[in-house]
């Protein structure tokens, strides 16, 4: 049986959702991960930065944008270094300025994806997949880049069927 891993970043607290800043008890990426776990047996790894982005949305932007401009690779609280036991990797994260948060790339770029299939979900508020497809090819060296799914954050709580159907066809 194939072994699956979900690597994800999800932000709680203030987020831009549906054209306004809202306080989220559960990040949009967490919703997607829960849906994926309903249809697959998968281990999960949550990406968390050492330096917090804080709960304030505007304050988070003041950290995220300079990271993007510098192509920074923020330090993480923990890393996963060996994915050899997994056949398929699912990556879930938000679109910040059209890419995943730089912390996602901190983790992805340190892994050996040779022989792995990587499928990914981008949670967005209008940018769709943005530049994530190209960045995944660059960051997941050796991987077969599989299917992707763009999910609107404002709709995530209503998209369980769409996410689970997408995942089922990939298993």
Secondary structure, DSSP 8 states (H G I E B T S, - for coil): ---EEEEE----EEEEETTEEEEESS-HHHHHHHHHHHHS-EEEEE--BSS---S-HHHHHHHHHHHHHHT----BS------TT-SEEEEEEE-BTTB--HHHHHHHTTS--TT-EEEEEEEESS-TTTTHHHHHHHHSTT-EEEEEEEEEGGGGGG-HHHHHHHHHHH-
